[in-house]
Amino acid sequence: MTKRKKAGGVAVMLDAELTDAVRQLREKVIRQMNDVGVYGAVAAPSMGYVARQLLRSKLGLSDSALDDVYQR
């Protein structure tokens, strides 16, 4: 019986334009959280999470269980 290899991830470099767009979206989330009384800077998702969610959404993929910490 052969051992199955687990699929690995990759690191992706975002250019300045993409980084700025992701940062703006994250800042919008922080403002929305602040507006409802949650300290958004602490509770907001990471830049990586935002980028992964945008990419998964664009590709039509469901949410990843690895990002479940943000779903609770």
C-alpha positions as CSV (number, residue, x, y, z in Angstrom):
1,M,0.0,0.0,0.0
2,T,1.5,3.3,-1.0
3,K,1.2,6.4,1.1
4,R,-0.9,9.2,-0.4
5,K,0.8,12.5,-0.7
6,K,-1.1,15.4,0.8
7,A,-1.5,18.3,-1.7
8,G,0.6,21.3,-0.7
9,G,-0.1,25.0,-1.0
10,V,1.9,27.6,-2.6
11,A,3.0,31.1,-1.6
12,V,1.9,33.9,-3.9
13,M,3.4,37.4,-4.3
14,L,0.8,40.1,-4.8
15,D,1.8,43.2,-6.7
16,A,1.3,46.7,-5.3
17,E,-2.1,47.2,-7.0
18,L,-3.5,43.9,-5.6
19,T,-2.0,44.5,-2.2
20,D,-3.6,47.9,-2.1
21,A,-7.0,46.5,-3.1
22,V,-6.9,43.8,-0.5
23,R,-5.8,46.3,2.2
24,Q,-8.7,48.6,1.3
25,L,-11.2,45.7,1.6
26,R,-9.7,44.7,4.9
27,E,-9.9,48.3,6.2
28,K,-13.6,48.4,5.1
29,V,-14.2,45.3,7.2
30,I,-12.4,46.9,10.2
31,R,-14.6,50.0,9.9
32,Q,-17.8,47.9,9.7
33,M,-16.7,46.0,12.8
34,N,-15.9,49.2,14.7
35,D,-19.3,50.6,13.8
36,V,-21.0,47.7,15.6
37,G,-18.8,48.0,18.6
38,V,-16.2,45.3,17.9
39,Y,-12.5,46.4,18.0
40,G,-12.0,45.7,14.3
41,A,-8.2,46.0,14.2
42,V,-7.9,43.0,16.5
43,A,-10.8,40.9,15.3
44,A,-10.5,41.6,11.5
45,P,-9.3,38.8,9.2
46,S,-5.7,38.8,8.0
47,M,-4.7,40.1,4.6
48,G,-4.0,36.4,3.6
49,Y,-7.4,35.3,4.6
50,V,-9.0,38.1,2.6
51,A,-6.9,37.3,-0.5
52,R,-7.7,33.6,-0.1
53,Q,-11.4,34.2,0.2
54,L,-11.5,36.5,-2.8
55,L,-9.6,33.9,-4.9
56,R,-11.7,31.0,-3.8
57,S,-14.9,33.0,-4.5
58,K,-13.6,34.0,-8.0
59,L,-12.8,30.3,-8.8
60,G,-16.1,29.1,-7.5
61,L,-14.6,27.1,-4.7
62,S,-16.2,26.6,-1.3
63,D,-14.6,27.9,2.0
64,S,-11.6,26.0,3.2
65,A,-11.7,24.2,6.6
66,L,-8.2,25.6,7.2
67,D,-9.8,29.0,7.5
68,D,-12.4,27.8,9.9
69,V,-11.0,29.9,12.7
70,Y,-12.6,33.0,11.1
71,Q,-16.0,31.3,10.7
72,R,-16.7,30.9,14.4
